[in-house]
């Protein structure tokens, strides 16, 4: 039903039925599950792990805490829960806490209904407005979450004992909706105590007021397991009141990480810039094999003893690296006048700026971050090279270089110059075709040629001399 009714009487006549928010979410979730639809769009890799647990929690009517390292889509899932609410919900017009027209709980709404009865005006709230969120910080106060006396209302002539002098906090203002607390362990313990009644008795108490606001709220929280389990900064009674604790995780394989990266990364183009002829200036693309290098880099970092695993290696790292790789290719292409830029091995150097600040290197020596980063990146390139290029295609290329062939590459060389290496070294055609799928575009071929040469070097089959932006590959004999 759309928002046609404007009074309580019209609402009753329309047949609208009031129900608790968790029942509302449960009913809409059941419909999605029955239709074979996912609870949320855009959350990948949790189909067999996290989602069944979340579906159970919703069907059980539980408050939920998501436990996981940074960059595991906890906040995205929390915010996506609003999609399980009804699109529109009626409230008493002007209510600060979304009073139910049939069962108002605030003094303001009760007085209005007592005055106007069934002709009390109502308004409709969209589900996007039924979500409240607070990033927990040590300075968060009870006034922020629950409420406080408003001195301005007192100055207007009301008595302190008057309920109308209250300024409601975030939780009451999300009544009949979903309230989220991110990084719950950072909330001071005395403030956590103030949340106990909200979770169990479903009411709030402000100062010494003899008021009871039976709130209807689904509470969802997120926490890092390091804070949650080791520091013990969530008080035990509060932990006990969350119905379900759901553990999130990073993508279980490289292919899934790459799929998430492609979904989340911003496209790289010239931002709508056109030249004097009205032609677009610059666009960039990242070949799948280099995208897999970026994803593999993150997976290797998560397994590295040189990286602090307690803070995690976020999927945001993978997304930022993919964007940085494409951006460097775009910059190089625009400077050289190429309309299409395809990321090459040379462009991987740009990942340093987008990576080192997002991973915590554990080293006793200062300045080791760069060395750890380089080793991880080389390992990622070598891993993808071995997975994608068959051994039988490698041997003819190695033989050609052992017979005296020398190949020059570099970021300052044009795509056509690099693609010309196929003519000089015909044996490169096989592995290059595997990477390009037969695409003859010079920029695509150039990127594949560089990748094959670097893979052969990292697998200790070619020597490489690097000087500035240039590199020279030659046989080891």
Secondary structure, DSSP 8 states (H G I E B T S, - for coil): --S---BHHHHHHHT-----HHHHHHHHHHHHHHTT--SSSS--S-TTTHHHHHHHHHHHT--EEEE--SSSSHHHHHHHGGGGS-SEEEEETT-TT---SSS--SHHHHHHHHHHGGG-BEEEEEGGGSEEEEE--TT--HHHHTEEE-HHHHHTT--TT-GGGEEE-HHHHTTTEEEEEESGGGS-HHHHHHTHHHHTT-----TT--------EEEEEEE-HIIIIII--S-HHHHHH-SEEEE----SSHHHHHHHHHHHS---B-TT-B-TTS-B--EEE--HHHHHHHHHHHHHHHH-TTB-TTT---HHHHHHHHHHHHHHHHHHHHHHT-SEEE--GGGGGGHHHHHTTTS-B--SSTT-HHHHHHHHHHHHHHHHHHHHS-HHHHHHHHHHHHTT-EEEEETTS-HHHHHTHHHH-TTHHHHHHHHHTT---HHHHHHHHHHHHHHHHHTTSEEEEEETTEEEEEE--
